[in-house]
Amino acid sequence: MRVATLLFAGSIASITEALVTRAVIDKCLTDAGVPVDIKGSDDWDRDVAPFNVRLPYLPTAISVPLTTKHIQDSVKCGKKLGIKVSAKSGGHSYASFGFGGENGHLVVELDRMYNVTYDAGKNIATVQPGARLGHVATVLYETYGRAISHGTCPGVGISGHFLHGGFGFSSHMHGLALDFVDSVTVVLADGRVVEASSTENSDLLWGIKGAGSNFGIVASWKLRTFEAPKVLTRFGVSLGWNKSTAVAGLEAVEKYAKNDQPREVNFRIGDYNKGQPGIEGLYYGTPEQWRKAFQPLLDTLPTGYNVSEPQTLNWIQAVISYSNYDNVDWTTPSPPENFYAKSLALKGLNGTAAQNFVDYYFDVANNVVDRFWFFQLDIHGGKTSQIAKVAVDATSYVHRDKLYLVQFYDRYENNETYPATSFGFLDGWVDTVTKPLPKSEWGSYANYADARLSRAVAEDQYYGKHLPKLQKLKAKYDPKQLFYYPQSVEPKA
């Protein structure tokens, strides 16, 4: 049943049925001792607010678990009553998949479960499923002197981030966030609570590490860590590219990334100011060491670049520096935005594809001046990247052979309507880049979800050659699609 359809159908009978349904699911939850949000309360209003205001959805009910058993009982109620169940960790999904990507789901709001502990003897951090990246980073660093590789946004929930990849400014050095997963406690669609590790339910762990939203709700994470570095260097380069020099610039970057880039160098090309591309990055070491490591790229870039004064930071200072906030110890949601996003995972960006990227960038994108947009072209792979050092079949994350991870982001003010006519801007950029490329050369990143992709296209672009195995796992662990959302993996035996 879809609550929005019933609520706005206009008939008293339909409205009554919707209220009864909400009452029934709420009763099932409260009878089991699961905390719930009361519709119209401050907690409901907070938890029902989407990060992407372009995509609001109305749940049938919101459970607010504080324990694994609460999560388990929430799943059992959804199963019993035939209501789809969606786990919401940080609520940062670009496509509002924490709400199910549609109306009518039972939302399991996890963000009151955010504790972080560390066992030094085992080098294992135990993290609850609703913890946010900034909070995890803060607790691990300040209490234990430890760290995990992950993304930069402090309000992102650990679960969605780790389930589908988890890329950030330490990934070239240390790998994806999911590469730190040792084991997980998972609530399955049939209501069972199981452990998944290298020795127990290993197929489930494989699926969790790259496509995990399809198979259950992670109730606890066991994560390996590394010693938080004491000296890091934040660096930046203003590139000064124009339409006639940008292709040569991309070629220089690609040559460096494939051949000369040390593992300690983590960087991307970005443009946040319409036609003024630059490099930003993080180096594991001193400014002097960074300059020596980065000089081979600087020697081959087109003239006109300018190197900013590098900053020496410790681990938590670096996390804060790239967060765009003064404090990253977050246990509450990120401020909402109104946007459309797309992504590309690319083996390379050269030849016609590079020329098409540049032509669209300077001829089309730079003429879009009525709102804020940006792109980020991250160096994801290469022969020294820790991501690429893990075998592509070791986890369900399929893009380890990709050199670049590109995010395209187009944002309006929150009080505006995102016009249907504006989707073509980013769609056109991606289409022109991929048009000359074989399908084996590119895909998309599930954590930058494009809600406008069809299920079949999303499955293919997010999971590639791993899709058949994932479909079999879905048939094994969630054959009736309790954890359905519009881009979830379709079960196939």
MARGUVEX-568012 format. One record per residue (C-alpha): residue in one letter; residue number from 1; x, y, z. Coordinates in Angstrom, 3 decimals. Layout:
SITE type seq        x        y        z
SITE    A NUM        X        Y        Z
...
% end
This chain:
SITE type seq        x        y        z
SITE    M   1    0.000    0.000    0.000
SITE    R   2    1.213    3.512   -0.789
SITE    V   3    0.189    5.994    1.909
SITE    A   4    0.589    9.101   -0.246
SITE    T   5   -1.868    7.720   -2.787
SITE    L   6   -4.383    6.992   -0.062
SITE    L   7   -3.946   10.286    1.742
SITE    F   8   -4.570   12.344   -1.333
SITE    A   9   -7.218   10.196   -2.950
SITE    G  10   -9.894   12.461   -1.568
SITE    S  11  -12.238    9.856   -0.113
SITE    I  12  -13.040    9.384    3.560
SITE    A  13  -12.688    5.621    3.168
SITE    S  14   -9.175    5.975    1.739
SITE    I  15   -8.099    8.329    4.506
SITE    T  16   -9.544    5.987    7.135
SITE    E  17   -7.698    3.025    5.625
SITE    A  18   -4.415    4.948    5.710
SITE    L  19   -4.929    5.879    9.359
SITE    V  20   -5.797    2.305   10.245
SITE    T  21   -2.661    1.078    8.490
SITE    R  22   -0.510    3.537   10.411
SITE    A  23   -2.229    2.573   13.631
SITE    V  24   -1.698   -1.122   12.926
SITE    I  25    2.019   -0.790   12.231
SITE    D  26    2.489    1.546   15.198
SITE    K  27    0.681   -0.941   17.444
SITE    C  28    2.848   -3.802   16.210
SITE    L  29    5.954   -1.779   16.999
SITE    T  30    4.836   -0.488   20.387
SITE    D  31    3.587   -3.928   21.433
SITE    A  32    7.107   -5.179   20.729
SITE    G  33    8.593   -2.330   22.785
SITE    V  34   10.058   -0.487   19.796
SITE    P  35   10.151    3.328   20.120
SITE    V  36    8.224    5.113   17.365
SITE    D  37    7.834    8.655   16.101
SITE    I  38    4.358   10.071   16.636
SITE    K  39    3.158   11.758   13.467
SITE    G  40    3.194   15.538   13.930
SITE    S  41    5.737   15.435   16.757
SITE    D  42    9.079   17.240   16.596
SITE    D  43   10.824   13.891   16.239
SITE    W  44    8.584   12.908   13.315
SITE    D  45    9.185   16.233   11.591
SITE    R  46   12.939   15.886   12.078
SITE    D  47   13.099   12.288   10.889
SITE    V  48   10.783   12.700    7.902
SITE    A  49   12.768   15.656    6.502
SITE    P  50   14.877   14.562    3.504
SITE    F  51   18.446   15.669    2.849
SITE    N  52   17.514   16.186   -0.809
SITE    V  53   14.416   18.376   -0.579
SITE    R  54   13.692   17.588   -4.236
SITE    L  55   12.708   14.062   -3.166
SITE    P  56   10.393   14.038   -0.119
SITE    Y  57    8.541   10.829    0.718
SITE    L  58    5.915    9.990    3.337
SITE    P  59    6.529    6.857    5.424
SITE    T  60    3.712    4.785    6.852
SITE    A  61    5.588    4.747   10.161
SITE    I  62    9.002    5.519   11.631
SITE    S  63   10.563    3.231   14.211
SITE    V  64   13.445    4.609   16.258
SITE    P  65   15.432    1.621   17.549
SITE    L  66   17.917    1.832   20.376
SITE    T  67   18.955   -1.836   20.295
SITE    T  68   19.483   -4.656   17.834
SITE    K  69   16.277   -6.247   19.090
SITE    H  70   14.374   -3.059   18.237
SITE    I  71   15.710   -3.318   14.679
SITE    Q  72   14.780   -6.987   14.562
SITE    D  73   11.247   -6.350   15.818
SITE    S  74   10.830   -3.509   13.314
SITE    V  75   11.716   -5.875   10.482
SITE    K  76    9.361   -8.525   11.850
SITE    C  77    6.485   -6.017   11.942
SITE    G  78    7.134   -4.959    8.363
SITE    K  79    7.265   -8.584    7.250
SITE    K  80    4.115   -9.513    9.167
SITE    L  81    2.085   -6.611    7.792
SITE    G  82    3.457   -6.639    4.248
SITE    I  83    5.067   -3.198    4.454
SITE    K  84    8.436   -2.507    2.833
SITE    V  85   11.198   -1.716    5.315
SITE    S  86   13.900    0.908    4.773
SITE    A  87   16.908    1.537    7.006
SITE    K  88   17.853    5.204    7.424
SITE    S  89   21.245    5.879    8.981
SITE    G  90   22.406    9.446    8.295
SITE    G  91   19.547   10.183    5.905
SITE    H  92   22.044   11.601    3.401
SITE    S  93   20.948    9.508    0.417
SITE    Y  94   20.936   11.588   -2.756
SITE    A  95   17.835    9.683   -3.895
SITE    S  96   16.094    9.566   -0.476
SITE    F  97   16.512    5.790   -0.376
SITE    G  98   16.527    5.948    3.415
SITE    F  99   12.791    6.494    3.011
SITE    G 100   12.570    3.750    0.395
SITE    G 101   12.623    6.122   -2.578
SITE    E 102    8.816    6.094   -2.529
SITE    N 103    5.902    6.629   -0.161
SITE    G 104    4.535    4.077    2.256
SITE    H 105    7.549    2.341    3.782
SITE    L 106    8.319    1.558    7.398
SITE    V 107   11.422    3.651    8.001
SITE    V 108   13.861    2.320   10.586
SITE    E 109   15.527    5.512   11.844
SITE    L 110   18.916    4.375   13.151
SITE    D 111   20.587    7.630   14.094
SITE    R 112   19.928    7.376   17.828
SITE    M 113   22.340    4.427   17.752
SITE    Y 114   25.724    6.130   17.357
SITE    N 115   28.109    4.702   19.975
SITE    V 116   31.751    4.039   19.035
SITE    T 117   34.099    1.834   21.064
SITE    Y 118   37.534    0.350   20.393
SITE    D 119   39.255   -2.866   21.423
SITE    A 120   42.993   -2.205   21.229
SITE    G 121   43.846   -5.881   21.654
SITE    K 122   41.955   -6.826   18.509
SITE    N 123   42.352   -3.470   16.723
SITE    I 124   38.609   -3.467   16.164
SITE    A 125   36.223   -0.545   16.497
SITE    T 126   32.604   -1.448   17.179
SITE    V 127   30.271    1.157   15.714
SITE    Q 128   26.499    1.352   15.917
SITE    P 129   24.661    1.716   12.588
SITE    G 130   23.405    5.282   13.011
SITE    A 131   26.765    6.901   13.727
SITE    R 132   27.824    9.673   11.380
SITE    L 133   31.263    9.933    9.798
SITE    G 134   32.307   13.028   11.719
SITE    H 135   31.359   11.476   15.053
SITE    V 136   33.189    8.238   14.257
SITE    A 137   36.306   10.183   13.219
SITE    T 138   36.191   12.342   16.351
SITE    V 139   35.733    9.520   18.854
SITE    L 140   38.328    7.246   17.273
SITE    Y 141   40.902   10.043   17.117
SITE    E 142   40.323   11.820   20.419
SITE    T 143   39.777    8.726   22.563
SITE    Y 144   41.921    6.089   20.886
SITE    G 145   44.274    7.813   18.410
SITE    R 146   42.864    5.691   15.582
SITE    A 147   41.332    6.396   12.180
SITE    I 148   39.395    4.871    9.276
SITE    S 149   39.392    5.919    5.634
SITE    H 150   36.036    7.493    4.699
SITE    G 151   34.379   10.475    3.042
SITE    T 152   34.467   14.134    4.012
SITE    C 153   30.847   15.042    4.868
SITE    P 154   30.456   14.822    8.685
SITE    G 155   26.695   14.220    8.603
SITE    V 156   26.821   11.140    6.364
SITE    G 157   25.714    7.976    8.154
SITE    I 158   28.252    5.203    8.426
SITE    S 159   25.884    2.516    7.160
SITE    G 160   24.911    3.857    3.749
SITE    H 161   28.471    5.048    3.191
SITE    F 162   30.157    1.746    4.078
SITE    L 163   27.548   -0.438    2.380
SITE    H 164   28.274    0.899   -1.117
SITE    G 165   31.923    1.982   -1.101
SITE    G 166   32.972    4.922    1.029
SITE    F 167   35.483    7.021   -0.927
SITE    G 168   37.414    9.956    0.512
SITE    F 169   40.713   11.809    0.755
SITE    S 170   42.486    8.818    2.300
SITE    S 171   41.225    6.175   -0.113
SITE    H 172   44.229    6.229   -2.443
SITE    M 173   46.429    5.638    0.609
SITE    H 174   44.247    3.303    2.681
SITE    G 175   41.335    2.103    0.543
SITE    L 176   37.581    2.447    0.678
SITE    A 177   35.624    2.585    3.921
SITE    L 178   34.201   -0.874    3.203
SITE    D 179   37.727   -2.280    3.085
SITE    F 180   37.910   -1.700    6.847
SITE    V 181   34.882   -3.897    7.560
SITE    D 182   35.908   -6.958    9.552
SITE    S 183   32.426   -8.293   10.291
SITE    V 184   28.845   -7.166   10.762
SITE    T 185   25.729   -8.082   12.693
SITE    V 186   22.805   -8.134   10.270
SITE    V 187   19.031   -8.324   10.671
SITE    L 188   17.707  -10.320    7.721
SITE    A 189   14.355  -10.063    5.967
SITE    D 190   13.064  -13.164    7.767
SITE    G 191   13.771  -11.512   11.129
SITE    R 192   16.858  -13.512   12.021
SITE    V 193   19.946  -11.797   13.452
SITE    V 194   23.165  -13.238   11.997
SITE    E 195   26.862  -12.521   11.955
SITE    A 196   28.655  -12.084    8.649
SITE    S 197   32.426  -12.434    8.512
SITE    S 198   35.137  -14.172    6.521
SITE    T 199   34.238  -17.440    8.269
SITE    E 200   30.485  -17.110    8.857
SITE    N 201   27.959  -16.168    6.160
SITE    S 202   30.878  -15.011    4.018
SITE    D 203   28.659  -14.652    0.948
SITE    L 204   26.535  -12.159    2.859
SITE    L 205   29.622  -10.182    3.897
SITE    W 206   30.717  -10.116    0.253
SITE    G 207   27.373   -8.594   -0.713
SITE    I 208   27.339   -6.187    2.224
SITE    K 209   30.696   -4.754    1.097
SITE    G 210   29.447   -2.897   -1.972
SITE    A 211   25.712   -3.543   -2.291
SITE    G 212   24.649   -4.044    1.298
SITE    S 213   21.362   -2.144    1.358
SITE    N 214   19.832   -5.032   -0.570
SITE    F 215   20.269   -7.826    1.960
SITE    G 216   19.392   -6.662    5.452
SITE    I 217   19.939   -3.997    8.082
SITE    V 218   23.375   -3.843    9.643
SITE    A 219   22.892   -3.543   13.411
SITE    S 220   26.581   -3.337   14.335
SITE    W 221   29.866   -2.800   12.500
SITE    K 222   33.235   -4.307   13.446
SITE    L 223   35.893   -2.180   11.764
SITE    R 224   39.655   -2.360   11.491
SITE    T 225   41.524    0.919   11.989
SITE    F 226   44.944    2.471   11.436
SITE    E 227   46.987    4.737   13.678
SITE    A 228   45.914    8.315   13.052
SITE    P 229   48.812   10.090   11.297
SITE    K 230   50.385   13.033   13.077
SITE    V 231   51.552   14.889    9.967
SITE    L 232   49.461   15.412    6.840
SITE    T 233   49.709   18.060    4.152
SITE    R 234   46.695   19.721    2.608
SITE    F 235   47.584   21.082   -0.816
SITE    G 236   45.934   22.969   -3.646
SITE    V 237   46.756   24.073   -7.180
SITE    S 238   44.819   26.629   -9.226
SITE    L 239   45.048   25.186  -12.727
SITE    G 240   44.151   28.159  -14.906
SITE    W 241   42.899   25.902  -17.692
SITE    N 242   40.872   27.145  -20.633
SITE    K 243   39.210   25.305  -23.484
SITE    S 244   42.441   25.064  -25.467
SITE    T 245   44.622   23.767  -22.589
SITE    A 246   42.272   21.610  -20.514
SITE    V 247   42.602   18.424  -22.591
SITE    A 248   46.382   18.560  -22.289
SITE    G 249   45.910   19.099  -18.570
SITE    L 250   43.701   16.025  -18.253
SITE    E 251   46.240   13.997  -20.208
SITE    A 252   49.009   15.073  -17.813
SITE    V 253   46.885   14.143  -14.805
SITE    E 254   46.048   10.748  -16.288
SITE    K 255   49.683    9.945  -17.054
SITE    Y 256   50.680   10.872  -13.497
SITE    A 257   47.799    8.957  -11.910
SITE    K 258   48.539    5.817  -13.891
SITE    N 259   52.308    5.812  -13.534
SITE    D 260   53.933    8.254  -11.119
SITE    Q 261   51.444    8.999   -8.334
SITE    P 262   52.708    7.664   -4.985
SITE    R 263   50.202    5.950   -2.738
SITE    E 264   50.517    8.802   -0.214
SITE    V 265   49.078   11.354   -2.654
SITE    N 266   45.276   11.698   -2.537
SITE    F 267   43.753   14.342   -4.798
SITE    R 268   41.030   15.440   -7.153
SITE    I 269   40.265   18.080   -9.744
SITE    G 270   37.226   20.177   -8.951
SITE    D 271   35.432   23.275  -10.084
SITE    Y 272   33.146   25.111   -7.665
SITE    N 273   33.365   28.484   -9.364
SITE    K 274   32.408   28.093  -13.041
SITE    G 275   35.473   27.789  -15.222
SITE    Q 276   38.119   27.905  -12.507
SITE    P 277   39.269   24.316  -12.046
SITE    G 278   41.746   23.420   -9.371
SITE    I 279   43.430   20.545   -7.603
SITE    E 280   42.804   19.833   -3.925
SITE    G 281   44.279   17.000   -1.964
SITE    L 282   45.822   15.417    1.079
SITE    Y 283   49.325   13.997    1.364
SITE    Y 284   50.519   11.566    4.021
SITE    G 285   53.704   13.353    5.020
SITE    T 286   55.325   16.779    5.159
SITE    P 287   54.976   19.640    2.651
SITE    E 288   58.527   19.013    1.468
SITE    Q 289   57.768   15.358    0.829
SITE    W 290   54.543   16.279   -0.955
SITE    R 291   56.281   18.725   -3.279
SITE    K 292   58.823   16.088   -4.308
SITE    A 293   56.065   13.518   -4.876
SITE    F 294   53.853   15.930   -6.836
SITE    Q 295   56.539   17.595   -8.927
SITE    P 296   56.302   15.100  -11.813
SITE    L 297   52.714   16.241  -12.377
SITE    L 298   53.525   19.927  -11.971
SITE    D 299   56.305   19.559  -14.552
SITE    T 300   53.837   18.313  -17.166
SITE    L 301   50.797   20.531  -16.497
SITE    P 302   50.008   23.340  -18.946
SITE    T 303   51.527   26.668  -17.918
SITE    G 304   49.432   29.065  -15.890
SITE    Y 305   48.940   27.009  -12.757
SITE    N 306   49.537   28.391   -9.280
SITE    V 307   50.457   26.307   -6.229
SITE    S 308   48.876   27.384   -2.941
SITE    E 309   50.857   27.396    0.276
SITE    P 310   50.452   23.872    1.694
SITE    Q 311   49.108   23.383    5.221
SITE    T 312   50.487   20.976    7.803
SITE    L 313   47.686   19.274    9.740
SITE    N 314   47.116   16.349   12.053
SITE    W 315   44.420   13.769   11.290
SITE    I 316   41.400   15.411   12.887
SITE    Q 317   42.449   18.841   11.594
SITE    A 318   42.485   17.381    8.088
SITE    V 319   39.042   15.834    8.586
SITE    I 320   37.701   19.194    9.760
SITE    S 321   39.498   21.091    7.012
SITE    Y 322   37.761   19.177    4.237
SITE    S 323   34.362   19.108    5.951
SITE    N 324   33.590   22.818    5.386
SITE    Y 325   32.619   23.063    9.071
SITE    D 326   34.399   24.038   12.279
SITE    N 327   33.277   20.919   14.145
SITE    V 328   32.621   17.447   12.773
SITE    D 329   31.333   15.616   15.857
SITE    W 330   27.803   15.320   14.479
SITE    T 331   24.953   13.196   15.773
SITE    T 332   22.219   15.098   13.903
SITE    P 333   21.324   15.404   10.191
SITE    S 334   23.132   17.430    7.556
SITE    P 335   21.491   20.699    6.448
SITE    P 336   19.111   19.978    3.546
SITE    E 337   19.852   20.824   -0.085
SITE    N 338   17.854   20.901   -3.316
SITE    F 339   19.784   19.154   -6.061
SITE    Y 340   20.286   16.597   -8.779
SITE    A 341   23.503   14.569   -8.979
SITE    K 342   25.137   12.047  -11.285
SITE    S 343   28.386   10.118  -11.247
SITE    L 344   30.864    8.325  -13.448
SITE    A 345   33.428    5.674  -12.612
SITE    L 346   35.913    5.760  -15.508
SITE    K 347   38.906    3.663  -16.503
SITE    G 348   40.264    6.762  -18.195
SITE    L 349   39.364   10.184  -19.545
SITE    N 350   41.347   10.744  -22.713
SITE    G 351   40.945   11.114  -26.453
SITE    T 352   37.427   11.908  -27.652
SITE    A 353   35.914   11.422  -24.190
SITE    A 354   38.291   14.025  -22.720
SITE    Q 355   37.614   16.434  -25.567
SITE    N 356   33.863   15.991  -25.114
SITE    F 357   34.195   16.595  -21.361
SITE    V 358   36.140   19.795  -21.965
SITE    D 359   33.870   21.084  -24.739
SITE    Y 360   30.764   20.573  -22.595
SITE    Y 361   32.489   22.078  -19.560
SITE    F 362   33.479   25.310  -21.285
SITE    D 363   30.687   25.658  -23.865
SITE    V 364   27.684   24.491  -21.822
SITE    A 365   28.368   24.210  -18.103
SITE    N 366   30.106   27.549  -17.722
SITE    N 367   27.055   29.233  -19.248
SITE    V 368   24.769   27.812  -16.540
SITE    V 369   24.828   30.805  -14.208
SITE    D 370   21.423   30.753  -12.500
SITE    R 371   22.399   28.285   -9.726
SITE    F 372   25.346   26.529   -8.076
SITE    W 373   26.910   23.470   -9.693
SITE    F 374   30.194   21.662   -9.389
SITE    F 375   32.129   18.631  -10.536
SITE    Q 376   34.745   16.601   -8.678
SITE    L 377   37.072   14.284  -10.551
SITE    D 378   38.750   12.109   -7.919
SITE    I 379   41.801    9.950   -8.533
SITE    H 380   40.313    6.651   -7.448
SITE    G 381   42.625    3.991   -8.911
SITE    G 382   46.022    3.644  -10.528
SITE    K 383   48.798    1.136   -9.929
SITE    T 384   49.657    2.417   -6.433
SITE    S 385   46.095    3.021   -5.203
SITE    Q 386   45.105    0.867   -2.248
SITE    I 387   41.637    0.537   -3.800
SITE    A 388   43.099   -1.115   -6.887
SITE    K 389   45.347   -3.400   -4.836
SITE    V 390   42.270   -5.315   -3.608
SITE    A 391   41.067   -7.899   -6.108
SITE    V 392   37.956   -6.714   -7.942
SITE    D 393   36.064   -9.881   -6.955
SITE    A 394   37.050   -9.732   -3.274
SITE    T 395   33.995   -7.594   -2.503
SITE    S 396   30.821   -6.708   -4.388
SITE    Y 397   32.190   -3.203   -5.053
SITE    V 398   32.910   -3.500   -8.760
SITE    H 399   34.828   -0.322   -9.678
SITE    R 400   38.327   -1.149   -8.418
SITE    D 401   39.598   -1.092  -12.007
SITE    K 402   38.424    2.490  -12.499
SITE    L 403   40.977    5.307  -12.444
SITE    Y 404   38.489    8.110  -11.814
SITE    L 405   35.392    8.674   -9.729
SITE    V 406   33.499   11.735  -10.951
SITE    Q 407   30.652   13.500   -9.193
SITE    F 408   28.407   16.045  -10.964
SITE    Y 409   26.151   18.136   -8.715
SITE    D 410   23.544   20.759   -9.647
SITE    R 411   21.834   22.696   -6.835
SITE    Y 412   19.025   25.223   -6.505
SITE    E 413   18.010   27.174   -3.412
SITE    N 414   15.902   25.116   -1.010
SITE    N 415   12.846   27.348   -1.462
SITE    E 416   12.904   26.908   -5.239
SITE    T 417   11.495   24.109   -7.374
SITE    Y 418   14.096   22.103   -9.237
SITE    P 419   12.785   22.498  -12.824
SITE    A 420   12.253   19.415  -14.944
SITE    T 421   14.021   21.259  -17.747
SITE    S 422   17.256   21.348  -15.706
SITE    F 423   17.849   17.588  -15.557
SITE    G 424   19.252   17.704  -19.077
SITE    F 425   22.254   19.734  -17.913
SITE    L 426   23.994   16.907  -16.034
SITE    D 427   22.425   14.184  -18.175
SITE    G 428   23.975   15.814  -21.229
SITE    W 429   27.391   16.106  -19.600
SITE    V 430   27.490   12.410  -18.698
SITE    D 431   26.091   11.344  -22.073
SITE    T 432   28.679   13.277  -24.060
SITE    V 433   31.551   11.836  -22.036
SITE    T 434   30.384    8.227  -22.240
SITE    K 435   29.203    8.277  -25.867
SITE    P 436   32.603    7.265  -27.351
SITE    L 437   33.429    4.775  -24.558
SITE    P 438   32.788    1.024  -24.560
SITE    K 439   30.386    0.059  -21.766
SITE    S 440   33.175   -1.899  -20.077
SITE    E 441   35.068    1.365  -19.557
SITE    W 442   32.588    3.092  -17.256
SITE    G 443   29.861    2.800  -14.635
SITE    S 444   28.263    4.797  -11.824
SITE    Y 445   28.753    5.018   -8.058
SITE    A 446   25.811    3.990   -5.892
SITE    N 447   26.647    6.506   -3.147
SITE    Y 448   26.062    9.325   -5.652
SITE    A 449   22.710    7.815   -6.551
SITE    D 450   20.903    9.164   -9.602
SITE    A 451   17.225    8.675   -8.761
SITE    R 452   16.211    9.040  -12.410
SITE    L 453   17.960    5.861  -13.553
SITE    S 454   15.670    2.921  -14.172
SITE    R 455   16.154   -0.133  -11.995
SITE    A 456   17.807   -2.144  -14.763
SITE    V 457   20.165    0.666  -15.755
SITE    A 458   21.073    1.422  -12.142
SITE    E 459   21.793   -2.253  -11.413
SITE    D 460   24.088   -2.430  -14.420
SITE    Q 461   25.932    0.837  -13.780
SITE    Y 462   26.371    0.360  -10.034
SITE    Y 463   27.258   -3.339   -9.964
SITE    G 464   28.463   -4.325  -13.430
SITE    K 465   29.745   -7.885  -13.721
SITE    H 466   28.851   -8.600  -10.075
SITE    L 467   25.139   -8.174  -10.752
SITE    P 468   24.285  -11.864  -11.454
SITE    K 469   25.892  -12.960   -8.170
SITE    L 470   24.139  -10.142   -6.315
SITE    Q 471   20.787  -11.141   -7.805
SITE    K 472   21.301  -14.694   -6.529
SITE    L 473   22.201  -13.353   -3.086
SITE    K 474   19.070  -11.217   -3.133
SITE    A 475   17.013  -14.309   -3.945
SITE    K 476   18.661  -16.113   -1.033
SITE    Y 477   18.399  -13.402    1.628
SITE    D 478   15.434  -11.246    0.554
SITE    P 479   13.399  -13.142   -2.063
SITE    K 480   10.177  -11.235   -1.335
SITE    Q 481   11.971   -7.873   -1.506
SITE    L 482   11.116   -6.592    1.961
SITE    F 483   14.038   -4.189    1.556
SITE    Y 484   12.889   -2.978   -1.862
SITE    Y 485   13.659    0.489   -3.241
SITE    P 486   13.434    1.642   -6.863
SITE    Q 487   17.081    0.787   -7.636
SITE    S 488   17.454   -2.272   -5.412
SITE    V 489   18.851   -5.469   -6.863
SITE    E 490   16.143   -7.690   -8.346
SITE    P 491   16.211  -11.257   -6.966
SITE    K 492   16.947  -13.961   -9.519
SITE    A 493   17.696  -17.535   -8.548
% end
